[in-house]
Amino acid sequence: MLYQWSIFAPAELEPPLIESAVHAQRDPERSAAARRRFDEAAGAVAGALDGSDYLVGERFTVADVLVGSTLAFTERIGFADELPANLRDYLARLAERPARQRALERTTATTAG
């Protein structure tokens, strides 16, 4: 399952998510179609997380890094609030991880200086 989820993020989540964002203004119909594909893929993640904190067993893995970072992009493009509740909870759990906090602090320090 680890490898499947690691491939799922760049193959099934990212393309329609980026396509939806890129075409939101120029081609709303294309954006909406891509968004539907993203929602379907995100639904698979939501289903896999049903009753679990992480995608592979009960431990944090690279699959969570890849899938979580892709899902987090929904915050930047404005529809994270529309994700299923368990995906919003998942993103919040991932954001609270100490390593994530340290990485954000380093990124902020690097871009501020």
C-alpha positions in Angstrom: 0.0 0.0 0.0 2.9 2.4 0.7 4.0 2.4 -2.9 0.4 2.6 -4.3 -0.3 5.8 -2.3 3.1 7.2 -3.1 2.2 6.9 -6.8 -1.4 7.9 -6.3 -0.6 11.4 -5.3 1.3 12.5 -8.4 -0.7 10.4 -10.8 -4.3 10.8 -9.6 -4.5 13.8 -7.3 -2.1 16.4 -8.6 -3.0 16.5 -12.3 -6.7 17.3 -11.9 -6.0 19.6 -9.0 -3.5 21.7 -10.9 -5.6 21.6 -14.1 -8.6 22.9 -12.1 -6.6 25.7 -10.6 -4.9 26.7 -13.9 -8.1 26.9 -15.9 -10.4 28.3 -13.2 -10.6 31.7 -14.9 -10.0 31.0 -18.6 -12.0 27.8 -19.0 -14.5 27.2 -16.2 -15.9 24.1 -17.8 -12.5 22.4 -18.1 -11.7 23.5 -14.5 -15.0 22.0 -13.2 -14.4 18.7 -15.1 -10.9 18.5 -13.6 -12.3 19.3 -10.1 -14.7 16.4 -10.4 -11.8 14.1 -11.2 -9.9 15.5 -8.2 -12.9 15.1 -6.0 -13.3 11.4 -7.1 -9.6 10.8 -6.3 -9.8 12.6 -3.0 -12.8 10.5 -2.2 -10.6 7.4 -2.5 -8.2 9.0 0.1 -11.1 9.8 2.4 -12.4 6.2 2.2 -8.9 4.8 3.0 -8.7 7.1 6.0 -12.1 6.2 7.4 -11.3 5.2 10.9 -7.5 5.6 10.5 -5.1 8.5 11.3 -2.8 7.6 8.4 -2.9 5.9 5.0 -0.7 2.9 5.8 -1.6 1.2 9.0 -1.5 3.4 12.1 1.9 5.0 11.3 3.0 8.1 9.5 4.8 7.2 6.2 6.1 8.9 3.0 2.6 8.2 1.6 1.2 10.7 4.1 3.8 13.2 3.1 3.0 12.9 -0.6 -0.8 12.7 -0.4 -0.9 15.2 2.4 1.2 17.8 0.6 -1.0 17.4 -2.5 -4.2 17.8 -0.5 -2.7 20.8 1.3 -2.5 22.6 -2.0 -6.3 22.9 -1.8 -5.7 25.5 0.9 -3.7 27.7 -1.6 -6.3 27.5 -4.3 -9.3 28.1 -2.0 -11.3 24.9 -1.6 -9.8 23.1 1.4 -13.0 23.9 3.3 -14.9 21.8 0.7 -13.0 18.6 1.4 -14.7 15.8 3.3 -14.4 16.3 7.1 -12.0 13.4 7.6 -9.6 14.9 4.9 -9.7 18.3 6.7 -8.9 16.4 10.0 -6.1 14.5 8.3 -4.5 17.8 7.0 -4.8 19.3 10.5 -3.1 16.2 12.0 -0.3 16.4 9.4 0.2 20.2 10.0 0.6 19.6 13.7 3.5 17.2 13.3 6.7 18.7 14.9 8.8 18.1 11.8 6.3 20.0 9.6 6.4 22.9 12.1 10.2 23.0 11.9 10.2 22.8 8.1 7.7 25.7 8.0 9.8 27.7 10.4 12.9 27.2 8.3 11.0 28.1 5.1 9.7 31.3 6.7 13.2 32.2 8.0 14.7 31.6 4.6 12.1 33.6 2.6 12.1 36.5 5.2 15.9 36.9 5.2 
